[in-house]
Amino acid sequence: MEQKSIHIEQVTRTTQDGLTVIVLIPSGRLDITTAWQFRMKLQECISKLSPHVVVNLGQVNFIDSSGLTSLVAGMRDADKVRGSFRICNVHPEARLVFEVTMMDSVFEIFDTQEEAFEGVPRTIAS
């Protein structure tokens, strides 16, 4: 099988409260051929940079169960270190997968990156 890679843009933002939030913006397909790379990137960001992550899925036009699994693993990693894990800007094609699998009720999903970013401090227990 041909090895595929996924392009993942990474942006670091700081909230008004001084929290560092990593925004990951993957593009293309988040499927069995690319999900492991995305999973590794999530793990690295959560363990080394910040436990607070926003995943912007606006550039992901296809997601399968492997892609969903990588997102669940990232959410669990963030939870373990009392971080936050939010998803935003889900591409219409991908949103259907979240709805059919009922994962839209598992994740915190926001319409825009700004909405996801704005709410981060309120979800953190002091």
N, C-alpha and C positions, 0 to 999 in steps of 0.2 A: 504494500500500500504506500502511495506517495505521502511523504511527510509534509503536512501543511503547517503554516504558521499564521498567527493572528496578530494584527497590529493593535497595540494597546497604548493609547496616549495616557500619560500620567500627569496630573496637576495637583499641586499642594496648595491648600487654602487654609486660612486661619480665621476662626470665628472671632466675634467681638469679645468673647470670654477667653480668648487666647488658646483655644483648642486647635490642634492641627488635624485637618481632615484631608484624606487622600481621595481624589476623584479619579476613577479609572474609566476610560472611554475606549472600549474595544470596538473594532470595526470588522465587518464581514460576517462570517458564520461562527457561531459558538456551538460546535458539535463534537462528535467523537474524535475528530482529527485535531482539534484545537483546544478543547476544554482543559486538558492537562496543563497546557502552557498558561492559560488564564488562572487556573487553580494555584499554580506555583507563584504567579505574580501577586495574587491575593494574599497568599501565605507570607510572602516576603514583605509586602507592605504592612500587614497587620503586625507581624513580629518585629520588624525593624524600624518602621517609620511612624505609624499611628494606628491605634485600635479602632479609629473612626474612618469608615469607608463609605463613599457614595459611588455606585456603579451606574454610569450613564449608558443605557442600551440603545440610544437613538441611532447608532450606526450598525447595529446588529440586526440583520434582516432575517436571520434564521437561527433558531435555537432548538436543540434536541434534549433528550433526557440527560446526556452527559454534560451539556451546558448547564442545565438546571442543577445537577449534582454539584458542579463546581461552585455555583452560587450558594447552595445550601451549606457546603463545607466552609465557604468564606464567612457566612453568617455565624456558623458555630464557632469558628476561630475568633471572630470579633466578640461574641458572647462570652467566651472563656476568659477574655482579658477585660471584661466589662466595657467593651467598646460599643459602637453602633454600626449597623450595616443597613444601608438604604439603597434602593434601586429607583432610577428615574428615567423619564423620557423613553419608555419602552416602545420600540418600533411596532406599528400596528400588526405586522406579520408575526412578530414574536409574542405580542400580547395575547393572542389566541391560545398559544401554548400554555401560558401562565393560567389562563382562565379554565381551559379544559382539564388541566392537571390540578386545579384548585390551589396552585402555588401563589396566586394573587392574594390569598388570605394568609399565607405563611410569611411573606415578605412585606416590609414597609415599602410601598411603591408610590412614587410621586410623579406628577405630570412633568414638572420641570426640575432642572438641576438646582435652580435657586430655591425652590420650595424644599427640596431634600436637604440642602445645605442650611437653610434658615432654621429648621427644626432640630438640628443635631444637639445643641446644648440642652434643650428641654428633656431629652430622653435619657440623660446621663444622671445616674444616682450619685449624689454627693457623699 
